[in-house]
Amino acid sequence: MEWSFVFFLNSVLLGVGLAMDAFSVSMANGLHDPKMNKGTMGKIAGTFALFQAAMPMIGWVCVHTIVELFASFETLIPWIALALLGYIGGKMLLDGIRGEEAEEAAQLSAGALFMQGIATSIDALSVGFTISEYGWLMALTAAIIIAVVTFILCMAGLRIGKKFGTQLSGKASILGGVILIGIGLEIFITGVF
């Protein structure tokens, strides 16, 4: 593929498609912490954007180096996403049911954010196959475009979640947990069946 409008359009559309899970998780994070400050929002959106950029590049490297290993790993992606999002969502759901949401001020730990970043972007590894015909500079450009789109969509998701989180008060963790578990199930079902 050559540098063209189609290349940039494809990269943006790919970014939108890949960012949908991160957008939904961002909404759940906003629901979980309706008083989240802009710095935390930037950290969350930035983390998702970084993972969404890194995973296609890792996939691209795999395609150009160790294809056999990557092909066997691809079957595990839905299981990993289900486990990570199920764990995080289950914890949020239990906290909301127990009423611990108000006490904790819903601080998202670095470990939980890291797990969310992996869970929402692990399917982007397969994008390395899609962009395998690109040279390294085009692949990097596509990854950066994906990251920018992800960042913008995640900031929107966080704002939407915060708005509804304030209105839902004590039920925000329950709804956020259900959303995360639902995303994990959706990734698992579409990946396995």
PyMOL CGO cylinders between C-alpha atoms (Angstrom):
from pymol import cmd
from pymol.cgo import CYLINDER

trace = [
    CYLINDER, 0.00, 0.00, 0.00, 1.16, 3.51, -0.75, 0.3, 1, 1, 1, 1, 1, 1,
    CYLINDER, 1.16, 3.51, -0.75, 0.75, 6.73, 1.22, 0.3, 1, 1, 1, 1, 1, 1,
    CYLINDER, 0.75, 6.73, 1.22, -2.71, 7.94, 0.25, 0.3, 1, 1, 1, 1, 1, 1,
    CYLINDER, -2.71, 7.94, 0.25, -5.99, 9.22, 1.55, 0.3, 1, 1, 1, 1, 1, 1,
    CYLINDER, -5.99, 9.22, 1.55, -7.23, 5.62, 1.64, 0.3, 1, 1, 1, 1, 1, 1,
    CYLINDER, -7.23, 5.62, 1.64, -4.32, 4.62, 3.90, 0.3, 1, 1, 1, 1, 1, 1,
    CYLINDER, -4.32, 4.62, 3.90, -5.20, 7.37, 6.39, 0.3, 1, 1, 1, 1, 1, 1,
    CYLINDER, -5.20, 7.37, 6.39, -8.93, 6.65, 6.18, 0.3, 1, 1, 1, 1, 1, 1,
    CYLINDER, -8.93, 6.65, 6.18, -8.33, 2.92, 6.73, 0.3, 1, 1, 1, 1, 1, 1,
    CYLINDER, -8.33, 2.92, 6.73, -6.11, 3.71, 9.72, 0.3, 1, 1, 1, 1, 1, 1,
    CYLINDER, -6.11, 3.71, 9.72, -8.75, 5.96, 11.29, 0.3, 1, 1, 1, 1, 1, 1,
    CYLINDER, -8.75, 5.96, 11.29, -11.51, 3.39, 10.73, 0.3, 1, 1, 1, 1, 1, 1,
    CYLINDER, -11.51, 3.39, 10.73, -9.27, 0.66, 12.12, 0.3, 1, 1, 1, 1, 1, 1,
    CYLINDER, -9.27, 0.66, 12.12, -8.66, 2.89, 15.15, 0.3, 1, 1, 1, 1, 1, 1,
    CYLINDER, -8.66, 2.89, 15.15, -12.39, 3.39, 15.69, 0.3, 1, 1, 1, 1, 1, 1,
    CYLINDER, -12.39, 3.39, 15.69, -13.05, -0.33, 15.47, 0.3, 1, 1, 1, 1, 1, 1,
    CYLINDER, -13.05, -0.33, 15.47, -10.22, -1.23, 17.84, 0.3, 1, 1, 1, 1, 1, 1,
    CYLINDER, -10.22, -1.23, 17.84, -11.08, 1.53, 20.31, 0.3, 1, 1, 1, 1, 1, 1,
    CYLINDER, -11.08, 1.53, 20.31, -14.67, 0.43, 20.93, 0.3, 1, 1, 1, 1, 1, 1,
    CYLINDER, -14.67, 0.43, 20.93, -13.70, -1.91, 23.79, 0.3, 1, 1, 1, 1, 1, 1,
    CYLINDER, -13.70, -1.91, 23.79, -11.47, 0.78, 25.32, 0.3, 1, 1, 1, 1, 1, 1,
    CYLINDER, -11.47, 0.78, 25.32, -14.30, 3.32, 24.90, 0.3, 1, 1, 1, 1, 1, 1,
    CYLINDER, -14.30, 3.32, 24.90, -16.71, 1.05, 26.78, 0.3, 1, 1, 1, 1, 1, 1,
    CYLINDER, -16.71, 1.05, 26.78, -14.21, 0.35, 29.54, 0.3, 1, 1, 1, 1, 1, 1,
    CYLINDER, -14.21, 0.35, 29.54, -13.53, 4.09, 29.80, 0.3, 1, 1, 1, 1, 1, 1,
    CYLINDER, -13.53, 4.09, 29.80, -17.24, 4.66, 30.21, 0.3, 1, 1, 1, 1, 1, 1,
    CYLINDER, -17.24, 4.66, 30.21, -17.30, 2.05, 32.98, 0.3, 1, 1, 1, 1, 1, 1,
    CYLINDER, -17.30, 2.05, 32.98, -14.33, 3.77, 34.66, 0.3, 1, 1, 1, 1, 1, 1,
    CYLINDER, -14.33, 3.77, 34.66, -16.16, 7.09, 34.46, 0.3, 1, 1, 1, 1, 1, 1,
    CYLINDER, -16.16, 7.09, 34.46, -19.28, 5.47, 35.93, 0.3, 1, 1, 1, 1, 1, 1,
    CYLINDER, -19.28, 5.47, 35.93, -17.16, 4.02, 38.73, 0.3, 1, 1, 1, 1, 1, 1,
    CYLINDER, -17.16, 4.02, 38.73, -15.59, 7.40, 39.62, 0.3, 1, 1, 1, 1, 1, 1,
    CYLINDER, -15.59, 7.40, 39.62, -17.83, 10.33, 38.65, 0.3, 1, 1, 1, 1, 1, 1,
    CYLINDER, -17.83, 10.33, 38.65, -15.49, 12.78, 40.45, 0.3, 1, 1, 1, 1, 1, 1,
    CYLINDER, -15.49, 12.78, 40.45, -12.44, 11.72, 38.41, 0.3, 1, 1, 1, 1, 1, 1,
    CYLINDER, -12.44, 11.72, 38.41, -10.08, 14.64, 37.65, 0.3, 1, 1, 1, 1, 1, 1,
    CYLINDER, -10.08, 14.64, 37.65, -8.72, 15.53, 34.20, 0.3, 1, 1, 1, 1, 1, 1,
    CYLINDER, -8.72, 15.53, 34.20, -5.25, 14.20, 35.02, 0.3, 1, 1, 1, 1, 1, 1,
    CYLINDER, -5.25, 14.20, 35.02, -6.61, 10.75, 35.83, 0.3, 1, 1, 1, 1, 1, 1,
    CYLINDER, -6.61, 10.75, 35.83, -8.78, 10.85, 32.73, 0.3, 1, 1, 1, 1, 1, 1,
    CYLINDER, -8.78, 10.85, 32.73, -5.71, 11.67, 30.62, 0.3, 1, 1, 1, 1, 1, 1,
    CYLINDER, -5.71, 11.67, 30.62, -3.77, 8.84, 32.27, 0.3, 1, 1, 1, 1, 1, 1,
    CYLINDER, -3.77, 8.84, 32.27, -6.52, 6.31, 31.54, 0.3, 1, 1, 1, 1, 1, 1,
    CYLINDER, -6.52, 6.31, 31.54, -7.07, 7.45, 27.93, 0.3, 1, 1, 1, 1, 1, 1,
    CYLINDER, -7.07, 7.45, 27.93, -3.29, 7.64, 27.39, 0.3, 1, 1, 1, 1, 1, 1,
    CYLINDER, -3.29, 7.64, 27.39, -2.78, 4.11, 28.71, 0.3, 1, 1, 1, 1, 1, 1,
    CYLINDER, -2.78, 4.11, 28.71, -5.43, 2.70, 26.40, 0.3, 1, 1, 1, 1, 1, 1,
    CYLINDER, -5.43, 2.70, 26.40, -4.00, 4.67, 23.47, 0.3, 1, 1, 1, 1, 1, 1,
    CYLINDER, -4.00, 4.67, 23.47, -0.49, 3.38, 24.21, 0.3, 1, 1, 1, 1, 1, 1,
    CYLINDER, -0.49, 3.38, 24.21, -1.66, -0.23, 24.31, 0.3, 1, 1, 1, 1, 1, 1,
    CYLINDER, -1.66, -0.23, 24.31, -3.76, 0.21, 21.14, 0.3, 1, 1, 1, 1, 1, 1,
    CYLINDER, -3.76, 0.21, 21.14, -0.65, 1.53, 19.35, 0.3, 1, 1, 1, 1, 1, 1,
    CYLINDER, -0.65, 1.53, 19.35, 1.75, -1.06, 20.76, 0.3, 1, 1, 1, 1, 1, 1,
    CYLINDER, 1.75, -1.06, 20.76, -0.31, -4.17, 20.06, 0.3, 1, 1, 1, 1, 1, 1,
    CYLINDER, -0.31, -4.17, 20.06, -0.59, -3.77, 16.26, 0.3, 1, 1, 1, 1, 1, 1,
    CYLINDER, -0.59, -3.77, 16.26, 3.15, -3.01, 16.13, 0.3, 1, 1, 1, 1, 1, 1,
    CYLINDER, 3.15, -3.01, 16.13, 3.89, -6.13, 18.17, 0.3, 1, 1, 1, 1, 1, 1,
    CYLINDER, 3.89, -6.13, 18.17, 1.64, -8.09, 15.81, 0.3, 1, 1, 1, 1, 1, 1,
    CYLINDER, 1.64, -8.09, 15.81, 3.42, -6.55, 12.81, 0.3, 1, 1, 1, 1, 1, 1,
    CYLINDER, 3.42, -6.55, 12.81, 6.80, -7.59, 14.26, 0.3, 1, 1, 1, 1, 1, 1,
    CYLINDER, 6.80, -7.59, 14.26, 5.45, -11.09, 14.90, 0.3, 1, 1, 1, 1, 1, 1,
    CYLINDER, 5.45, -11.09, 14.90, 4.25, -11.38, 11.31, 0.3, 1, 1, 1, 1, 1, 1,
    CYLINDER, 4.25, -11.38, 11.31, 7.71, -10.41, 10.10, 0.3, 1, 1, 1, 1, 1, 1,
    CYLINDER, 7.71, -10.41, 10.10, 9.60, -12.64, 12.54, 0.3, 1, 1, 1, 1, 1, 1,
    CYLINDER, 9.60, -12.64, 12.54, 7.82, -15.41, 14.44, 0.3, 1, 1, 1, 1, 1, 1,
    CYLINDER, 7.82, -15.41, 14.44, 4.54, -16.09, 12.64, 0.3, 1, 1, 1, 1, 1, 1,
    CYLINDER, 4.54, -16.09, 12.64, 4.19, -19.67, 13.85, 0.3, 1, 1, 1, 1, 1, 1,
    CYLINDER, 4.19, -19.67, 13.85, 4.38, -18.69, 17.52, 0.3, 1, 1, 1, 1, 1, 1,
    CYLINDER, 4.38, -18.69, 17.52, 1.88, -15.85, 17.05, 0.3, 1, 1, 1, 1, 1, 1,
    CYLINDER, 1.88, -15.85, 17.05, -0.61, -18.07, 15.24, 0.3, 1, 1, 1, 1, 1, 1,
    CYLINDER, -0.61, -18.07, 15.24, -0.75, -20.49, 18.19, 0.3, 1, 1, 1, 1, 1, 1,
    CYLINDER, -0.75, -20.49, 18.19, -1.11, -17.59, 20.66, 0.3, 1, 1, 1, 1, 1, 1,
    CYLINDER, -1.11, -17.59, 20.66, -4.04, -16.08, 18.74, 0.3, 1, 1, 1, 1, 1, 1,
    CYLINDER, -4.04, -16.08, 18.74, -6.44, -18.76, 20.02, 0.3, 1, 1, 1, 1, 1, 1,
    CYLINDER, -6.44, -18.76, 20.02, -5.75, -17.65, 23.62, 0.3, 1, 1, 1, 1, 1, 1,
    CYLINDER, -5.75, -17.65, 23.62, -6.70, -13.98, 23.04, 0.3, 1, 1, 1, 1, 1, 1,
    CYLINDER, -6.70, -13.98, 23.04, -10.45, -14.36, 23.80, 0.3, 1, 1, 1, 1, 1, 1,
    CYLINDER, -10.45, -14.36, 23.80, -9.71, -16.38, 26.95, 0.3, 1, 1, 1, 1, 1, 1,
    CYLINDER, -9.71, -16.38, 26.95, -7.22, -13.79, 28.24, 0.3, 1, 1, 1, 1, 1, 1,
    CYLINDER, -7.22, -13.79, 28.24, -9.60, -10.90, 27.56, 0.3, 1, 1, 1, 1, 1, 1,
    CYLINDER, -9.60, -10.90, 27.56, -12.47, -12.76, 29.28, 0.3, 1, 1, 1, 1, 1, 1,
    CYLINDER, -12.47, -12.76, 29.28, -10.35, -13.53, 32.35, 0.3, 1, 1, 1, 1, 1, 1,
    CYLINDER, -10.35, -13.53, 32.35, -9.00, -10.00, 32.75, 0.3, 1, 1, 1, 1, 1, 1,
    CYLINDER, -9.00, -10.00, 32.75, -12.27, -8.14, 32.12, 0.3, 1, 1, 1, 1, 1, 1,
    CYLINDER, -12.27, -8.14, 32.12, -14.26, -10.71, 34.11, 0.3, 1, 1, 1, 1, 1, 1,
    CYLINDER, -14.26, -10.71, 34.11, -11.97, -10.24, 37.11, 0.3, 1, 1, 1, 1, 1, 1,
    CYLINDER, -11.97, -10.24, 37.11, -12.02, -6.43, 36.97, 0.3, 1, 1, 1, 1, 1, 1,
    CYLINDER, -12.02, -6.43, 36.97, -15.75, -6.27, 36.24, 0.3, 1, 1, 1, 1, 1, 1,
    CYLINDER, -15.75, -6.27, 36.24, -16.54, -8.84, 38.92, 0.3, 1, 1, 1, 1, 1, 1,
    CYLINDER, -16.54, -8.84, 38.92, -14.61, -6.85, 41.51, 0.3, 1, 1, 1, 1, 1, 1,
    CYLINDER, -14.61, -6.85, 41.51, -16.46, -3.64, 40.53, 0.3, 1, 1, 1, 1, 1, 1,
    CYLINDER, -16.46, -3.64, 40.53, -19.79, -5.49, 40.64, 0.3, 1, 1, 1, 1, 1, 1,
    CYLINDER, -19.79, -5.49, 40.64, -19.12, -6.93, 44.11, 0.3, 1, 1, 1, 1, 1, 1,
    CYLINDER, -19.12, -6.93, 44.11, -17.92, -3.56, 45.42, 0.3, 1, 1, 1, 1, 1, 1,
    CYLINDER, -17.92, -3.56, 45.42, -21.12, -1.94, 44.15, 0.3, 1, 1, 1, 1, 1, 1,
    CYLINDER, -21.12, -1.94, 44.15, -23.34, -4.63, 45.67, 0.3, 1, 1, 1, 1, 1, 1,
    CYLINDER, -23.34, -4.63, 45.67, -21.51, -4.38, 49.02, 0.3, 1, 1, 1, 1, 1, 1,
    CYLINDER, -21.51, -4.38, 49.02, -21.76, -0.58, 48.97, 0.3, 1, 1, 1, 1, 1, 1,
    CYLINDER, -21.76, -0.58, 48.97, -17.98, -0.13, 49.15, 0.3, 1, 1, 1, 1, 1, 1,
    CYLINDER, -17.98, -0.13, 49.15, -18.02, 2.22, 46.18, 0.3, 1, 1, 1, 1, 1, 1,
    CYLINDER, -18.02, 2.22, 46.18, -18.71, 5.33, 48.28, 0.3, 1, 1, 1, 1, 1, 1,
    CYLINDER, -18.71, 5.33, 48.28, -15.98, 4.51, 50.80, 0.3, 1, 1, 1, 1, 1, 1,
    CYLINDER, -15.98, 4.51, 50.80, -13.19, 3.87, 48.35, 0.3, 1, 1, 1, 1, 1, 1,
    CYLINDER, -13.19, 3.87, 48.35, -13.54, 6.95, 46.12, 0.3, 1, 1, 1, 1, 1, 1,
    CYLINDER, -13.54, 6.95, 46.12, -13.01, 4.46, 43.29, 0.3, 1, 1, 1, 1, 1, 1,
    CYLINDER, -13.01, 4.46, 43.29, -9.27, 4.94, 42.78, 0.3, 1, 1, 1, 1, 1, 1,
    CYLINDER, -9.27, 4.94, 42.78, -8.16, 2.95, 39.76, 0.3, 1, 1, 1, 1, 1, 1,
    CYLINDER, -8.16, 2.95, 39.76, -4.86, 1.29, 40.63, 0.3, 1, 1, 1, 1, 1, 1,
    CYLINDER, -4.86, 1.29, 40.63, -1.96, 1.15, 38.19, 0.3, 1, 1, 1, 1, 1, 1,
    CYLINDER, -1.96, 1.15, 38.19, -2.27, -2.65, 38.11, 0.3, 1, 1, 1, 1, 1, 1,
    CYLINDER, -2.27, -2.65, 38.11, -5.97, -2.54, 37.30, 0.3, 1, 1, 1, 1, 1, 1,
    CYLINDER, -5.97, -2.54, 37.30, -5.37, 0.07, 34.58, 0.3, 1, 1, 1, 1, 1, 1,
    CYLINDER, -5.37, 0.07, 34.58, -2.57, -2.07, 33.12, 0.3, 1, 1, 1, 1, 1, 1,
    CYLINDER, -2.57, -2.07, 33.12, -4.88, -5.11, 33.06, 0.3, 1, 1, 1, 1, 1, 1,
    CYLINDER, -4.88, -5.11, 33.06, -7.63, -3.07, 31.39, 0.3, 1, 1, 1, 1, 1, 1,
    CYLINDER, -7.63, -3.07, 31.39, -5.12, -1.82, 28.81, 0.3, 1, 1, 1, 1, 1, 1,
    CYLINDER, -5.12, -1.82, 28.81, -4.07, -5.35, 27.93, 0.3, 1, 1, 1, 1, 1, 1,
    CYLINDER, -4.07, -5.35, 27.93, -7.61, -6.74, 27.95, 0.3, 1, 1, 1, 1, 1, 1,
    CYLINDER, -7.61, -6.74, 27.95, -8.99, -4.04, 25.65, 0.3, 1, 1, 1, 1, 1, 1,
    CYLINDER, -8.99, -4.04, 25.65, -6.10, -4.10, 23.19, 0.3, 1, 1, 1, 1, 1, 1,
    CYLINDER, -6.10, -4.10, 23.19, -4.99, -7.72, 23.02, 0.3, 1, 1, 1, 1, 1, 1,
    CYLINDER, -4.99, -7.72, 23.02, -7.25, -8.34, 20.02, 0.3, 1, 1, 1, 1, 1, 1,
    CYLINDER, -7.25, -8.34, 20.02, -5.30, -5.57, 18.25, 0.3, 1, 1, 1, 1, 1, 1,
    CYLINDER, -5.30, -5.57, 18.25, -2.36, -7.99, 17.98, 0.3, 1, 1, 1, 1, 1, 1,
    CYLINDER, -2.36, -7.99, 17.98, -4.13, -9.56, 15.03, 0.3, 1, 1, 1, 1, 1, 1,
    CYLINDER, -4.13, -9.56, 15.03, -4.07, -6.16, 13.29, 0.3, 1, 1, 1, 1, 1, 1,
    CYLINDER, -4.07, -6.16, 13.29, -0.40, -6.92, 12.71, 0.3, 1, 1, 1, 1, 1, 1,
    CYLINDER, -0.40, -6.92, 12.71, -1.63, -9.39, 10.06, 0.3, 1, 1, 1, 1, 1, 1,
    CYLINDER, -1.63, -9.39, 10.06, -3.80, -6.69, 8.48, 0.3, 1, 1, 1, 1, 1, 1,
    CYLINDER, -3.80, -6.69, 8.48, -0.94, -4.20, 8.21, 0.3, 1, 1, 1, 1, 1, 1,
    CYLINDER, -0.94, -4.20, 8.21, 1.76, -6.76, 7.45, 0.3, 1, 1, 1, 1, 1, 1,
    CYLINDER, 1.76, -6.76, 7.45, 2.19, -5.50, 3.88, 0.3, 1, 1, 1, 1, 1, 1,
    CYLINDER, 2.19, -5.50, 3.88, 3.07, -2.02, 5.22, 0.3, 1, 1, 1, 1, 1, 1,
    CYLINDER, 3.07, -2.02, 5.22, 6.66, -0.99, 5.65, 0.3, 1, 1, 1, 1, 1, 1,
    CYLINDER, 6.66, -0.99, 5.65, 7.73, -0.22, 9.21, 0.3, 1, 1, 1, 1, 1, 1,
    CYLINDER, 7.73, -0.22, 9.21, 7.13, 3.54, 8.82, 0.3, 1, 1, 1, 1, 1, 1,
    CYLINDER, 7.13, 3.54, 8.82, 3.60, 3.05, 7.48, 0.3, 1, 1, 1, 1, 1, 1,
    CYLINDER, 3.60, 3.05, 7.48, 2.85, 0.50, 10.21, 0.3, 1, 1, 1, 1, 1, 1,
    CYLINDER, 2.85, 0.50, 10.21, 4.10, 2.95, 12.84, 0.3, 1, 1, 1, 1, 1, 1,
    CYLINDER, 4.10, 2.95, 12.84, 2.01, 5.76, 11.33, 0.3, 1, 1, 1, 1, 1, 1,
    CYLINDER, 2.01, 5.76, 11.33, -1.08, 3.54, 11.37, 0.3, 1, 1, 1, 1, 1, 1,
    CYLINDER, -1.08, 3.54, 11.37, -0.37, 2.65, 15.02, 0.3, 1, 1, 1, 1, 1, 1,
    CYLINDER, -0.37, 2.65, 15.02, -0.06, 6.33, 15.94, 0.3, 1, 1, 1, 1, 1, 1,
    CYLINDER, -0.06, 6.33, 15.94, -3.34, 7.14, 14.18, 0.3, 1, 1, 1, 1, 1, 1,
    CYLINDER, -3.34, 7.14, 14.18, -4.99, 4.26, 16.07, 0.3, 1, 1, 1, 1, 1, 1,
    CYLINDER, -4.99, 4.26, 16.07, -3.59, 5.66, 19.34, 0.3, 1, 1, 1, 1, 1, 1,
    CYLINDER, -3.59, 5.66, 19.34, -4.92, 9.18, 18.66, 0.3, 1, 1, 1, 1, 1, 1,
    CYLINDER, -4.92, 9.18, 18.66, -8.38, 7.86, 17.75, 0.3, 1, 1, 1, 1, 1, 1,
    CYLINDER, -8.38, 7.86, 17.75, -8.37, 5.67, 20.88, 0.3, 1, 1, 1, 1, 1, 1,
    CYLINDER, -8.37, 5.67, 20.88, -7.35, 8.58, 23.10, 0.3, 1, 1, 1, 1, 1, 1,
    CYLINDER, -7.35, 8.58, 23.10, -10.16, 10.79, 21.76, 0.3, 1, 1, 1, 1, 1, 1,
    CYLINDER, -10.16, 10.79, 21.76, -12.80, 8.05, 22.09, 0.3, 1, 1, 1, 1, 1, 1,
    CYLINDER, -12.80, 8.05, 22.09, -11.64, 7.10, 25.59, 0.3, 1, 1, 1, 1, 1, 1,
    CYLINDER, -11.64, 7.10, 25.59, -11.82, 10.71, 26.78, 0.3, 1, 1, 1, 1, 1, 1,
    CYLINDER, -11.82, 10.71, 26.78, -15.37, 10.84, 25.39, 0.3, 1, 1, 1, 1, 1, 1,
    CYLINDER, -15.37, 10.84, 25.39, -16.21, 7.55, 27.14, 0.3, 1, 1, 1, 1, 1, 1,
    CYLINDER, -16.21, 7.55, 27.14, -14.84, 8.83, 30.44, 0.3, 1, 1, 1, 1, 1, 1,
    CYLINDER, -14.84, 8.83, 30.44, -16.88, 12.04, 30.18, 0.3, 1, 1, 1, 1, 1, 1,
    CYLINDER, -16.88, 12.04, 30.18, -20.06, 10.12, 29.34, 0.3, 1, 1, 1, 1, 1, 1,
    CYLINDER, -20.06, 10.12, 29.34, -19.42, 7.69, 32.20, 0.3, 1, 1, 1, 1, 1, 1,
    CYLINDER, -19.42, 7.69, 32.20, -18.78, 10.52, 34.66, 0.3, 1, 1, 1, 1, 1, 1,
    CYLINDER, -18.78, 10.52, 34.66, -22.01, 12.26, 33.67, 0.3, 1, 1, 1, 1, 1, 1,
    CYLINDER, -22.01, 12.26, 33.67, -24.13, 9.18, 34.13, 0.3, 1, 1, 1, 1, 1, 1,
    CYLINDER, -24.13, 9.18, 34.13, -22.09, 8.06, 37.17, 0.3, 1, 1, 1, 1, 1, 1,
    CYLINDER, -22.09, 8.06, 37.17, -23.15, 11.19, 39.01, 0.3, 1, 1, 1, 1, 1, 1,
    CYLINDER, -23.15, 11.19, 39.01, -26.79, 10.53, 38.17, 0.3, 1, 1, 1, 1, 1, 1,
    CYLINDER, -26.79, 10.53, 38.17, -26.58, 6.84, 39.10, 0.3, 1, 1, 1, 1, 1, 1,
    CYLINDER, -26.58, 6.84, 39.10, -24.64, 7.44, 42.35, 0.3, 1, 1, 1, 1, 1, 1,
    CYLINDER, -24.64, 7.44, 42.35, -24.45, 4.13, 44.29, 0.3, 1, 1, 1, 1, 1, 1,
    CYLINDER, -24.45, 4.13, 44.29, -25.30, 1.90, 41.31, 0.3, 1, 1, 1, 1, 1, 1,
    CYLINDER, -25.30, 1.90, 41.31, -22.41, 3.08, 39.13, 0.3, 1, 1, 1, 1, 1, 1,
    CYLINDER, -22.41, 3.08, 39.13, -20.03, 0.27, 40.17, 0.3, 1, 1, 1, 1, 1, 1,
    CYLINDER, -20.03, 0.27, 40.17, -22.69, -2.34, 39.52, 0.3, 1, 1, 1, 1, 1, 1,
    CYLINDER, -22.69, -2.34, 39.52, -23.37, -0.97, 36.03, 0.3, 1, 1, 1, 1, 1, 1,
    CYLINDER, -23.37, -0.97, 36.03, -19.65, -0.53, 35.30, 0.3, 1, 1, 1, 1, 1, 1,
    CYLINDER, -19.65, -0.53, 35.30, -18.92, -4.10, 36.41, 0.3, 1, 1, 1, 1, 1, 1,
    CYLINDER, -18.92, -4.10, 36.41, -21.74, -5.48, 34.27, 0.3, 1, 1, 1, 1, 1, 1,
    CYLINDER, -21.74, -5.48, 34.27, -20.39, -3.51, 31.26, 0.3, 1, 1, 1, 1, 1, 1,
    CYLINDER, -20.39, -3.51, 31.26, -16.85, -4.89, 31.73, 0.3, 1, 1, 1, 1, 1, 1,
    CYLINDER, -16.85, -4.89, 31.73, -18.09, -8.46, 32.13, 0.3, 1, 1, 1, 1, 1, 1,
    CYLINDER, -18.09, -8.46, 32.13, -20.27, -7.98, 29.03, 0.3, 1, 1, 1, 1, 1, 1,
    CYLINDER, -20.27, -7.98, 29.03, -17.30, -6.73, 27.01, 0.3, 1, 1, 1, 1, 1, 1,
    CYLINDER, -17.30, -6.73, 27.01, -15.24, -9.72, 28.14, 0.3, 1, 1, 1, 1, 1, 1,
    CYLINDER, -15.24, -9.72, 28.14, -18.03, -12.09, 27.13, 0.3, 1, 1, 1, 1, 1, 1,
    CYLINDER, -18.03, -12.09, 27.13, -18.46, -10.36, 23.76, 0.3, 1, 1, 1, 1, 1, 1,
    CYLINDER, -18.46, -10.36, 23.76, -14.71, -10.66, 22.99, 0.3, 1, 1, 1, 1, 1, 1,
    CYLINDER, -14.71, -10.66, 22.99, -14.78, -14.31, 24.10, 0.3, 1, 1, 1, 1, 1, 1,
    CYLINDER, -14.78, -14.31, 24.10, -17.91, -15.27, 22.14, 0.3, 1, 1, 1, 1, 1, 1,
    CYLINDER, -17.91, -15.27, 22.14, -16.81, -13.59, 18.91, 0.3, 1, 1, 1, 1, 1, 1,
    CYLINDER, -16.81, -13.59, 18.91, -13.28, -14.95, 19.28, 0.3, 1, 1, 1, 1, 1, 1,
    CYLINDER, -13.28, -14.95, 19.28, -14.16, -18.56, 20.07, 0.3, 1, 1, 1, 1, 1, 1,
    CYLINDER, -14.16, -18.56, 20.07, -17.38, -19.15, 18.13, 0.3, 1, 1, 1, 1, 1, 1,
]
cmd.load_cgo(trace, "trace")
